């Protein structure tokens, strides 16, 4: 469940989670343990890999077909972009 925090307003949450820049995404389990973090802008494939790594720590889950398709599609785009350079 996403929880959006405005660090300029909610300075306690910003301090608690040691957020120093934006965007910042933390993956937290139901006990509040940080399972992973992505700071700053990253490509979709890297973000989704962090999501997957964090979810593996939670336990067995079933990834949706849409998630798998999005990950595969972004990897294809990234490879195509590298070839053009």
Number of C-alpha atoms within 10 A of each C-alpha: 5 7 6 7 12 10 15 9 9 10 13 11 14 16 11 8 11 9 16 12 10 12 11 13 18 19 18 16 14 7 6 8 10 13 17 17 15 16 14 11 12 11 10 15 18 15 17 17 12 18 18 16 14 19 19 12 11 13 8 8 9 7 10 9 9 9 12 11 11 15 17 12 13 16 16 12 12 13 10 11 10 8 8 6 5
